């Protein structure tokens, strides 16, 4: 009985603290919103709000509007568990590794502040857990440095709503045969996906929203000319159009089936493993997207369809034979 009461008290305390944090974040919330957030009843929320008020937290309530904190109230510093501290510190490591120098410095400063407020026992446990986790950057420092510089310029352009101009090299040539073009774009935001940074922007050349890899940009210039975001566009809700309409199927020898499955190819839709091998299914924009990857596995991978990719593999192998 006593153990259950203690657990209930802890849960209530945690919930009340979470309610204050949520009000501090969101501004105004109804009791129904809080009840849904914390998976409890509205009556329980009423009791929690009353308890917070009696404890001196200035919670204001307006009928039909919701609860809010009085202006000027800030939650005192909160304590972290070792797991929470590890999550924050590793997150700061990621920011330092993947974002620009300014955010890298802010991340290191945040790490120092977090470490400074941790009790000794929590700090020691945090260090023990953190020592078992590493973030590795497999890319060369030169390339990484260039991309970080590009990231910093684009981040500033996004915040200031300034147009940017850059040279862009595409993986495959345009219909006119040119792989390189100069783009003038309105930068909306930056996305980290599949291990690479991309810019989401309105392209004046294509008169549409496009995605651009930072690693393929060159001669980037931030202009003084400002822009307005396309009406109705939401960066957080935006999803790129999936135009991968070509299906590719390959048979994979059993000896390398596990390695192919673990390769985490961006275009792989499914992998069915059998006793003698595996059937890999891909969706691509053009069969050329898979040509280098396919050749890299040698004779252990066999293209079943489409015939156009089979023909390209044969053609490439013939060219290789002529060199040897």
One Martini backbone bead per residue (centre of mass of N, CA, C, O) as a GRO file, in nm:
protein
  324
    1UNK     BB    1   0.060   0.062  -0.023
    2UNK     BB    2   0.301   0.255   0.019
    3UNK     BB    3   0.432   0.212  -0.259
    4UNK     BB    4   0.193   0.314  -0.429
    5UNK     BB    5   0.182   0.596  -0.310
    6UNK     BB    6   0.466   0.683  -0.391
    7UNK     BB    7   0.428   0.643  -0.698
    8UNK     BB    8   0.193   0.844  -0.726
    9UNK     BB    9   0.349   1.092  -0.629
   10UNK     BB   10   0.560   1.086  -0.848
   11UNK     BB   11   0.370   1.103  -1.091
   12UNK     BB   12   0.243   1.374  -1.009
   13UNK     BB   13   0.499   1.542  -1.003
   14UNK     BB   14   0.584   1.491  -1.296
   15UNK     BB   15   0.323   1.605  -1.421
   16UNK     BB   16   0.336   1.891  -1.307
   17UNK     BB   17   0.603   1.963  -1.435
   18UNK     BB   18   0.507   1.906  -1.728
   19UNK     BB   19   0.287   2.123  -1.732
   20UNK     BB   20   0.472   2.367  -1.702
   21UNK     BB   21   0.642   2.312  -1.953
   22UNK     BB   22   0.403   2.317  -2.153
   23UNK     BB   23   0.313   2.610  -2.090
   24UNK     BB   24   0.587   2.738  -2.160
   25UNK     BB   25   0.578   2.642  -2.461
   26UNK     BB   26   0.258   2.706  -2.557
   27UNK     BB   27   0.100   2.905  -2.331
   28UNK     BB   28  -0.197   2.770  -2.420
   29UNK     BB   29  -0.415   2.535  -2.238
   30UNK     BB   30  -0.630   2.292  -2.211
   31UNK     BB   31  -0.742   2.042  -2.020
   32UNK     BB   32  -0.787   1.848  -2.258
   33UNK     BB   33  -0.499   1.865  -2.369
   34UNK     BB   34  -0.354   1.763  -2.113
   35UNK     BB   35  -0.501   1.495  -2.087
   36UNK     BB   36  -0.404   1.382  -2.358
   37UNK     BB   37  -0.098   1.409  -2.313
   38UNK     BB   38  -0.115   1.240  -2.010
   39UNK     BB   39  -0.334   1.025  -1.994
   40UNK     BB   40  -0.590   1.163  -1.849
   41UNK     BB   41  -0.803   1.338  -1.665
   42UNK     BB   42  -0.957   1.635  -1.624
   43UNK     BB   43  -0.982   1.620  -1.317
   44UNK     BB   44  -0.678   1.580  -1.268
   45UNK     BB   45  -0.591   1.851  -1.386
   46UNK     BB   46  -0.741   2.028  -1.190
   47UNK     BB   47  -0.581   1.929  -0.942
   48UNK     BB   48  -0.301   2.009  -1.044
   49UNK     BB   49  -0.353   2.313  -1.075
   50UNK     BB   50  -0.424   2.359  -0.779
   51UNK     BB   51  -0.150   2.261  -0.666
   52UNK     BB   52   0.023   2.471  -0.813
   53UNK     BB   53  -0.105   2.721  -0.688
   54UNK     BB   54  -0.042   2.639  -0.387
   55UNK     BB   55   0.284   2.634  -0.468
   56UNK     BB   56   0.315   2.924  -0.649
   57UNK     BB   57   0.210   2.884  -0.932
   58UNK     BB   58   0.117   3.111  -1.192
   59UNK     BB   59  -0.194   3.012  -1.281
   60UNK     BB   60  -0.403   3.087  -1.551
   61UNK     BB   61  -0.768   3.106  -1.598
   62UNK     BB   62  -0.987   3.075  -1.892
   63UNK     BB   63  -1.287   3.054  -2.001
   64UNK     BB   64  -1.258   2.880  -2.311
   65UNK     BB   65  -0.926   2.881  -2.327
   66UNK     BB   66  -0.731   2.839  -2.059
   67UNK     BB   67  -0.405   2.783  -1.964
   68UNK     BB   68  -0.149   2.992  -1.798
   69UNK     BB   69   0.129   3.178  -1.752
   70UNK     BB   70   0.257   3.421  -1.604
   71UNK     BB   71   0.423   3.682  -1.665
   72UNK     BB   72   0.771   3.607  -1.590
   73UNK     BB   73   0.761   3.303  -1.566
   74UNK     BB   74   1.009   3.061  -1.457
   75UNK     BB   75   1.157   2.772  -1.464
   76UNK     BB   76   1.352   2.618  -1.288
   77UNK     BB   77   1.599   2.424  -1.278
   78UNK     BB   78   1.644   2.104  -1.393
   79UNK     BB   79   1.675   1.771  -1.366
   80UNK     BB   80   1.883   1.491  -1.459
   81UNK     BB   81   1.926   1.212  -1.593
   82UNK     BB   82   2.161   1.021  -1.733
   83UNK     BB   83   2.001   0.965  -1.997
   84UNK     BB   84   1.929   1.261  -2.058
   85UNK     BB   85   2.218   1.368  -2.066
   86UNK     BB   86   2.318   1.188  -2.295
   87UNK     BB   87   2.120   1.287  -2.510
   88UNK     BB   88   2.219   1.585  -2.505
   89UNK     BB   89   2.527   1.536  -2.557
   90UNK     BB   90   2.496   1.380  -2.824
   91UNK     BB   91   2.341   1.599  -2.968
   92UNK     BB   92   2.579   1.800  -2.952
   93UNK     BB   93   2.775   1.629  -3.115
   94UNK     BB   94   2.607   1.637  -3.376
   95UNK     BB   95   2.606   1.940  -3.414
   96UNK     BB   96   2.917   1.970  -3.425
   97UNK     BB   97   2.946   1.778  -3.681
   98UNK     BB   98   2.696   1.893  -3.887
   99UNK     BB   99   2.731   2.181  -3.831
  100UNK     BB  100   2.832   2.477  -3.786
  101UNK     BB  101   3.050   2.668  -3.604
  102UNK     BB  102   2.844   2.821  -3.435
  103UNK     BB  103   2.685   2.569  -3.335
  104UNK     BB  104   2.929   2.421  -3.225
  105UNK     BB  105   2.986   2.625  -2.997
  106UNK     BB  106   2.705   2.604  -2.863
  107UNK     BB  107   2.723   2.300  -2.802
  108UNK     BB  108   2.971   2.314  -2.615
  109UNK     BB  109   2.844   2.509  -2.412
  110UNK     BB  110   2.606   2.326  -2.334
  111UNK     BB  111   2.774   2.093  -2.226
  112UNK     BB  112   2.909   2.249  -1.995
  113UNK     BB  113   2.645   2.324  -1.847
  114UNK     BB  114   2.539   2.041  -1.797
  115UNK     BB  115   2.789   1.929  -1.645
  116UNK     BB  116   2.784   2.149  -1.411
  117UNK     BB  117   2.479   2.055  -1.290
  118UNK     BB  118   2.568   1.779  -1.222
  119UNK     BB  119   2.575   1.548  -1.023
  120UNK     BB  120   2.823   1.339  -0.950
  121UNK     BB  121   2.671   1.067  -0.991
  122UNK     BB  122   2.547   1.146  -1.266
  123UNK     BB  123   2.806   1.218  -1.415
  124UNK     BB  124   2.943   0.939  -1.395
  125UNK     BB  125   2.716   0.783  -1.542
  126UNK     BB  126   2.722   0.948  -1.799
  127UNK     BB  127   3.017   0.884  -1.877
  128UNK     BB  128   2.981   0.578  -1.892
  129UNK     BB  129   2.768   0.577  -2.118
  130UNK     BB  130   2.913   0.764  -2.325
  131UNK     BB  131   3.168   0.567  -2.364
  132UNK     BB  132   2.971   0.357  -2.545
  133UNK     BB  133   2.945   0.608  -2.751
  134UNK     BB  134   2.971   0.681  -3.111
  135UNK     BB  135   3.055   0.937  -3.347
  136UNK     BB  136   3.103   0.907  -3.695
  137UNK     BB  137   3.307   1.058  -3.955
  138UNK     BB  138   3.370   0.941  -4.285
  139UNK     BB  139   3.453   1.207  -4.387
  140UNK     BB  140   3.638   1.433  -4.501
  141UNK     BB  141   3.745   1.736  -4.383
  142UNK     BB  142   3.725   1.907  -4.636
  143UNK     BB  143   3.436   1.845  -4.721
  144UNK     BB  144   3.306   1.910  -4.452
  145UNK     BB  145   3.396   2.208  -4.444
  146UNK     BB  146   3.248   2.301  -4.700
  147UNK     BB  147   2.963   2.219  -4.606
  148UNK     BB  148   2.955   2.397  -4.355
  149UNK     BB  149   2.981   2.665  -4.502
  150UNK     BB  150   2.728   2.632  -4.670
  151UNK     BB  151   2.533   2.600  -4.435
  152UNK     BB  152   2.580   2.878  -4.305
  153UNK     BB  153   2.488   3.050  -4.546
  154UNK     BB  154   2.202   2.926  -4.572
  155UNK     BB  155   2.098   2.980  -4.290
  156UNK     BB  156   2.111   3.287  -4.314
  157UNK     BB  157   1.928   3.310  -4.565
  158UNK     BB  158   1.675   3.191  -4.436
  159UNK     BB  159   1.646   3.396  -4.199
  160UNK     BB  160   1.666   3.659  -4.407
  161UNK     BB  161   1.542   3.616  -4.687
  162UNK     BB  162   1.769   3.530  -4.912
  163UNK     BB  163   1.895   3.502  -5.199
  164UNK     BB  164   2.054   3.247  -5.407
  165UNK     BB  165   2.367   3.158  -5.575
  166UNK     BB  166   2.455   2.862  -5.781
  167UNK     BB  167   2.629   2.586  -5.860
  168UNK     BB  168   2.503   2.280  -6.027
  169UNK     BB  169   2.554   1.924  -5.992
  170UNK     BB  170   2.442   1.655  -6.151
  171UNK     BB  171   2.424   1.319  -6.181
  172UNK     BB  172   2.243   1.377  -6.434
  173UNK     BB  173   2.165   1.475  -6.727
  174UNK     BB  174   2.005   1.673  -6.909
  175UNK     BB  175   1.837   1.679  -7.204
  176UNK     BB  176   2.086   1.874  -7.312
  177UNK     BB  177   2.351   1.730  -7.154
  178UNK     BB  178   2.364   1.900  -6.890
  179UNK     BB  179   2.498   1.900  -6.547
  180UNK     BB  180   2.534   2.215  -6.542
  181UNK     BB  181   2.409   2.488  -6.331
  182UNK     BB  182   2.254   2.799  -6.266
  183UNK     BB  183   2.110   2.907  -5.953
  184UNK     BB  184   1.806   3.069  -5.844
  185UNK     BB  185   1.700   3.096  -5.500
  186UNK     BB  186   1.456   3.023  -5.235
  187UNK     BB  187   1.526   2.966  -4.911
  188UNK     BB  188   1.351   2.755  -4.670
  189UNK     BB  189   1.542   2.494  -4.596
  190UNK     BB  190   1.692   2.228  -4.396
  191UNK     BB  191   1.786   1.880  -4.472
  192UNK     BB  192   1.833   1.561  -4.308
  193UNK     BB  193   1.906   1.289  -4.541
  194UNK     BB  194   2.064   1.006  -4.586
  195UNK     BB  195   2.338   1.165  -4.477
  196UNK     BB  196   2.231   1.446  -4.604
  197UNK     BB  197   2.230   1.772  -4.716
  198UNK     BB  198   1.938   1.982  -4.788
  199UNK     BB  199   1.776   2.210  -5.002
  200UNK     BB  200   1.481   2.397  -4.973
  201UNK     BB  201   1.355   2.544  -5.284
  202UNK     BB  202   1.291   2.803  -5.497
  203UNK     BB  203   1.314   2.780  -5.849
  204UNK     BB  204   1.351   2.997  -6.111
  205UNK     BB  205   1.411   2.801  -6.345
  206UNK     BB  206   1.160   2.587  -6.265
  207UNK     BB  207   0.918   2.701  -6.103
  208UNK     BB  208   0.994   2.537  -5.829
  209UNK     BB  209   1.025   2.302  -5.591
  210UNK     BB  210   1.350   2.207  -5.462
  211UNK     BB  211   1.628   1.982  -5.428
  212UNK     BB  212   1.961   2.039  -5.274
  213UNK     BB  213   2.276   1.946  -5.261
  214UNK     BB  214   2.546   2.068  -5.097
  215UNK     BB  215   2.778   1.891  -5.238
  216UNK     BB  216   2.681   2.025  -5.541
  217UNK     BB  217   2.785   2.297  -5.467
  218UNK     BB  218   2.892   2.623  -5.608
  219UNK     BB  219   2.951   2.943  -5.581
  220UNK     BB  220   2.821   3.077  -5.334
  221UNK     BB  221   2.560   3.340  -5.311
  222UNK     BB  222   2.448   3.599  -5.111
  223UNK     BB  223   2.184   3.804  -5.146
  224UNK     BB  224   1.996   4.106  -5.101
  225UNK     BB  225   1.759   3.975  -5.212
  226UNK     BB  226   1.439   3.917  -5.148
  227UNK     BB  227   1.162   3.702  -5.028
  228UNK     BB  228   0.864   3.506  -5.076
  229UNK     BB  229   0.665   3.273  -4.974
  230UNK     BB  230   0.473   3.048  -5.083
  231UNK     BB  231   0.156   3.017  -5.066
  232UNK     BB  232   0.094   2.749  -4.830
  233UNK     BB  233   0.371   2.689  -4.734
  234UNK     BB  234   0.522   2.402  -4.548
  235UNK     BB  235   0.808   2.288  -4.427
  236UNK     BB  236   0.716   2.064  -4.220
  237UNK     BB  237   0.504   1.932  -4.446
  238UNK     BB  238   0.707   1.879  -4.653
  239UNK     BB  239   0.718   1.667  -4.950
  240UNK     BB  240   0.860   1.491  -5.172
  241UNK     BB  241   0.828   1.374  -5.478
  242UNK     BB  242   0.762   1.045  -5.583
  243UNK     BB  243   0.943   0.949  -5.896
  244UNK     BB  244   0.972   0.630  -5.856
  245UNK     BB  245   0.872   0.425  -6.147
  246UNK     BB  246   1.104   0.206  -6.143
  247UNK     BB  247   1.136  -0.140  -6.152
  248UNK     BB  248   1.370  -0.353  -5.970
  249UNK     BB  249   1.513  -0.686  -6.010
  250UNK     BB  250   1.713  -0.907  -5.795
  251UNK     BB  251   1.954  -1.158  -5.770
  252UNK     BB  252   2.099  -1.305  -5.469
  253UNK     BB  253   2.343  -1.450  -5.337
  254UNK     BB  254   2.386  -1.611  -5.040
  255UNK     BB  255   2.681  -1.507  -4.965
  256UNK     BB  256   2.558  -1.179  -4.983
  257UNK     BB  257   2.273  -1.124  -4.866
  258UNK     BB  258   2.337  -0.981  -4.595
  259UNK     BB  259   2.498  -0.740  -4.720
  260UNK     BB  260   2.274  -0.629  -4.898
  261UNK     BB  261   2.064  -0.586  -4.674
  262UNK     BB  262   2.275  -0.391  -4.505
  263UNK     BB  263   2.328  -0.152  -4.718
  264UNK     BB  264   2.088   0.047  -4.737
  265UNK     BB  265   1.944   0.111  -4.993
  266UNK     BB  266   1.751   0.369  -5.095
  267UNK     BB  267   1.585   0.189  -5.330
  268UNK     BB  268   1.496  -0.027  -5.138
  269UNK     BB  269   1.191  -0.207  -5.070
  270UNK     BB  270   1.284  -0.523  -5.076
  271UNK     BB  271   1.371  -0.847  -4.898
  272UNK     BB  272   1.386  -1.190  -5.002
  273UNK     BB  273   1.470  -1.470  -4.815
  274UNK     BB  274   1.631  -1.768  -4.901
  275UNK     BB  275   1.814  -2.056  -4.931
  276UNK     BB  276   1.974  -1.946  -5.216
  277UNK     BB  277   1.866  -1.644  -5.162
  278UNK     BB  278   1.771  -1.318  -5.301
  279UNK     BB  279   1.503  -1.072  -5.338
  280UNK     BB  280   1.539  -0.759  -5.493
  281UNK     BB  281   1.359  -0.446  -5.458
  282UNK     BB  282   1.322  -0.155  -5.667
  283UNK     BB  283   1.301   0.217  -5.682
  284UNK     BB  284   1.337   0.432  -5.969
  285UNK     BB  285   1.394   0.680  -6.205
  286UNK     BB  286   1.658   0.531  -6.314
  287UNK     BB  287   1.868   0.275  -6.393
  288UNK     BB  288   2.139   0.429  -6.339
  289UNK     BB  289   2.117   0.439  -6.025
  290UNK     BB  290   2.217   0.108  -6.016
  291UNK     BB  291   2.474   0.041  -6.178
  292UNK     BB  292   2.720   0.068  -5.981
  293UNK     BB  293   2.605  -0.114  -5.760
  294UNK     BB  294   2.579  -0.372  -5.928
  295UNK     BB  295   2.881  -0.397  -6.021
  296UNK     BB  296   3.004  -0.416  -5.726
  297UNK     BB  297   2.898  -0.735  -5.694
  298UNK     BB  298   2.904  -0.873  -5.949
  299UNK     BB  299   2.809  -1.211  -5.994
  300UNK     BB  300   2.621  -1.207  -5.723
  301UNK     BB  301   2.443  -1.027  -5.920
  302UNK     BB  302   2.111  -1.042  -6.081
  303UNK     BB  303   1.930  -0.916  -6.334
  304UNK     BB  304   1.585  -0.944  -6.417
  305UNK     BB  305   1.472  -0.637  -6.397
  306UNK     BB  306   1.508  -0.468  -6.656
  307UNK     BB  307   1.640  -0.489  -6.970
  308UNK     BB  308   1.788  -0.214  -6.973
  309UNK     BB  309   1.983  -0.289  -6.739
  310UNK     BB  310   2.105  -0.541  -6.860
  311UNK     BB  311   2.227  -0.393  -7.104
  312UNK     BB  312   2.411  -0.199  -6.940
  313UNK     BB  313   2.579  -0.414  -6.804
  314UNK     BB  314   2.693  -0.543  -7.061
  315UNK     BB  315   2.823  -0.285  -7.173
  316UNK     BB  316   3.013  -0.230  -6.933
  317UNK     BB  317   3.164  -0.499  -6.940
  318UNK     BB  318   3.279  -0.463  -7.225
  319UNK     BB  319   3.446  -0.212  -7.160
  320UNK     BB  320   3.621  -0.351  -6.946
  321UNK     BB  321   3.745  -0.568  -7.133
  322UNK     BB  322   3.894  -0.362  -7.321
  323UNK     BB  323   4.096  -0.278  -7.082
  324UNK     BB  324   4.193  -0.608  -7.042
   0.00000   0.00000   0.00000
